[in-house]
């Protein structure tokens, strides 16, 4: 998203962290996109707003409604939202 001009303050990132810690993952604590550059998606440059057990349907709903404890949407009827 950032590479396409979306500023950080308009991104809420939720990662369940299941893949990087999975014992079958050959790249411990890493995850890569197949077919594109071998750049890790977990390279420390992202600000992760909700991680692990914080990634729930309830927290997603709260973030979408602007009522979460963490980072929430600051949108209105004219906003475009990508989920």
C-alpha positions, 0 to 999 in steps of 0.5 A: 500500500505504501508503495502505491502512495497510501500514507502510513496514517491511513493503514491499520495492519493486523497480523495473526503471526501464524505463518512466521512461527509455524514449525513447517516454515523453512524461513523462521520468523519470516514470510515471503511473497512467491513470484516477486522479490524475495523481500520478507514481509516481516522485515521490521519496516511495518508498523503492526497495529494488531498482532497475534491474539489481538487479531479478532473479529471483535477488534476488527469490528471495533477498528472499523467503527472507530471504537477500538483501543488501538489504532482505528479508522478515522473515516467518513461517508466519503472515505474509500476503505480496503479490507 
